[in-house]
Amino acid sequence: MGYTFVLVSGLLIGSFLNVCIYRIPKHENITTTRSHCMSCGNVIKWYDLVPVLSYLLLRGRRRNCGAKLSIQYPIIELLNGII
């Protein structure tokens, strides 16, 4: 139970780090702006934001426009979950 909590916490932190990595250089707000597709601009639904699992279920693509996602996102989430 303790390892699962640590893993999930790490995945969530990794997901937040991905947000920071993308938004801070572009001077976007990291707390109040909803997650959106970088290609089409559509807001991403909460169920498409589950760390690693969403990437696998959607086969590395966005649900709305089919744009390819970088492998960087699940790698950062997994590394944080493991660490």
C-alpha positions in Angstrom: 0.0 0.0 0.0 2.8 2.4 0.9 4.7 1.7 -2.4 1.5 2.3 -4.4 1.0 5.7 -2.7 4.5 6.7 -3.4 4.3 5.6 -7.1 1.0 7.5 -7.7 2.3 10.6 -5.9 5.4 10.5 -8.1 3.4 10.1 -11.3 1.3 13.1 -10.3 4.3 15.2 -9.5 5.8 14.1 -12.9 2.6 15.2 -14.6 2.8 18.6 -12.9 6.5 18.9 -13.9 5.5 18.3 -17.6 3.0 21.2 -17.3 5.8 23.4 -15.9 8.3 22.3 -18.5 5.9 23.3 -21.3 4.3 26.4 -19.9 7.0 28.4 -18.0 9.2 29.1 -21.1 6.0 30.3 -22.9 5.1 32.5 -19.9 1.7 30.7 -19.5 0.0 30.3 -16.2 0.7 27.0 -14.6 -2.1 27.0 -12.1 -5.3 28.5 -13.5 -5.1 27.7 -17.3 -6.7 24.4 -18.2 -4.6 21.9 -20.1 -5.0 22.2 -23.8 -3.8 20.6 -27.0 -0.7 22.2 -28.4 -1.9 21.5 -32.0 -5.6 22.4 -32.1 -6.0 24.3 -28.8 -8.9 22.2 -27.5 -9.2 21.8 -23.8 -8.2 18.3 -22.7 -10.7 16.4 -20.6 -9.7 15.2 -17.1 -9.8 11.5 -18.1 -7.2 12.2 -20.8 -4.8 13.6 -18.2 -4.2 10.4 -16.1 -0.4 10.0 -16.0 1.1 7.3 -18.3 -2.3 5.4 -18.5 -3.8 8.0 -20.9 -0.7 8.0 -23.1 -1.0 4.2 -23.4 -4.8 4.1 -24.0 -4.7 6.8 -26.6 -1.5 5.3 -28.2 0.4 8.5 -27.9 -2.1 10.7 -29.7 -4.6 13.4 -28.8 -8.2 12.3 -28.7 -9.7 15.2 -30.6 -7.2 16.0 -33.4 -5.0 12.9 -33.4 -1.8 14.9 -32.9 1.1 12.8 -31.8 2.3 13.3 -28.2 6.0 13.3 -27.3 7.3 10.3 -25.5 8.9 12.8 -23.0 5.6 13.1 -21.1 5.2 9.5 -19.9 9.0 9.1 -19.4 9.1 12.1 -17.0 6.0 10.8 -15.2 7.5 7.3 -14.9 10.9 8.5 -13.7 9.3 10.6 -11.0 7.1 7.7 -10.0 10.0 5.3 -9.7 12.3 7.8 -7.9 
